[in-house]
Amino acid sequence: MSNWKKIMKTSLNVFFLLLFVAGTTFAQRHGRHDRKDSYGYQSGYRGQGSLSEKIIRVTQVDSAQAKKIRPVIERSERRVRALRADFQKKEKQAMDSLQLALKPMLKEDQRKRLTEFSERKHRTN
């Protein structure tokens, strides 16, 4: 494969990776979080109230059951938050590595735009 084809292939891969990251970020920031589930309740983690309150409301458990299940749900919520934080840290490391790998292939103005893009993304997270 010629040098030109390798560069084009790498550039396309990088473009689609950045497009995916940008699309995912946009969807997270601007997605609608007011959708109702099939039971008529707020869906997802982002509605009003905690996950435990939503599950208790959806399952219509009595107060004795709610007392038992609330700690289980809250442990899971903490675990999910920890996983999300770990993922975000690893995602940042991967994107930083990507930026370092791309720098030698880009012109000065392209490097500047990539740096600005990266800084904007990190500010919004």
C-alpha positions in Angstrom: 0.0 0.0 0.0 1.4 3.4 -0.9 2.1 6.1 1.6 -0.7 8.2 0.2 -3.2 5.4 0.7 -2.0 4.7 4.2 -2.4 8.4 5.1 -5.9 8.6 3.6 -7.0 5.4 5.4 -5.6 6.7 8.7 -7.3 10.1 8.1 -10.6 8.5 7.3 -10.4 6.3 10.4 -9.6 9.3 12.6 -12.4 11.3 11.0 -15.0 8.7 11.7 -13.7 8.2 15.3 -13.9 11.9 15.9 -17.3 12.1 14.3 -18.5 9.2 16.6 -17.1 11.0 19.7 -18.6 14.3 18.7 -22.0 12.7 18.0 -22.0 10.8 21.2 -21.1 13.9 23.2 -23.8 15.9 21.4 -26.4 13.3 22.1 -25.5 13.2 25.8 -25.6 16.9 26.1 -28.7 17.7 24.0 -30.7 14.5 24.1 -34.3 14.5 25.4 -34.6 13.1 28.9 -38.3 13.6 29.3 -39.5 10.5 27.6 -41.9 8.2 29.4 -41.5 4.5 29.7 -44.2 2.0 28.9 -45.6 2.4 32.4 -46.0 6.2 32.0 -43.0 7.0 34.2 -40.0 9.1 33.5 -37.4 6.8 31.8 -33.6 6.7 32.3 -31.5 8.0 35.1 -32.0 11.7 34.4 -35.6 12.3 35.3 -36.8 13.6 38.6 -35.9 11.6 41.7 -33.3 8.9 42.3 -33.2 5.5 40.6 -34.3 3.8 43.8 -37.4 6.1 43.9 -38.2 5.3 40.3 -37.9 1.6 40.8 -40.0 1.7 43.9 -42.7 3.7 42.1 -42.6 1.4 39.0 -42.8 -1.8 41.0 -45.3 -0.4 43.5 -43.7 -2.2 46.4 -45.0 -1.7 50.0 -43.0 0.2 52.6 -41.4 -2.9 54.1 -40.2 -4.0 50.6 -39.0 -0.5 49.8 -36.9 -0.5 53.0 -35.2 -3.8 51.9 -34.6 -2.9 48.2 -33.5 0.7 48.6 -30.0 -0.1 49.9 -29.5 -2.7 47.1 -30.4 -0.2 44.5 -28.3 2.5 46.1 -25.2 0.2 46.1 -25.8 -0.4 42.4 -26.1 3.3 41.7 -22.7 4.0 43.5 -21.2 1.2 41.4 -22.5 2.6 38.1 -21.3 6.1 39.1 -17.8 4.6 39.8 -17.8 2.8 36.5 -18.9 5.9 34.6 -16.0 7.9 36.3 -13.5 5.2 35.4 -14.8 5.1 31.8 -14.5 8.9 31.5 -10.9 8.8 32.8 -10.0 6.0 30.3 -11.8 7.8 27.5 -9.8 11.0 28.2 -6.5 8.9 28.2 -7.5 7.3 24.8 -8.4 10.7 23.3 -5.1 12.2 24.6 -3.2 9.4 23.0 -5.1 9.8 19.8 -4.2 13.5 19.7 -0.5 12.8 20.3 -0.5 10.2 17.5 -2.2 12.7 15.1 -0.1 15.7 15.8 2.9 14.7 13.5 0.4 14.0 10.6 -1.4 17.4 10.9 -0.5 20.9 9.8 -0.2 23.6 12.4 -3.7 25.0 11.9 -5.2 21.5 12.0 -3.3 20.8 15.2 -4.7 24.0 16.7 -8.3 23.1 15.7 -7.8 19.6 17.2 -6.5 21.1 20.4 -9.4 23.5 20.6 -11.8 20.7 20.0 -10.3 18.6 22.7 -10.3 21.4 25.2 -14.0 22.2 24.5 -14.9 18.5 25.0 -13.0 18.4 28.3 -14.7 21.6 29.5 -18.1 20.2 28.8 -17.6 16.9 30.6 
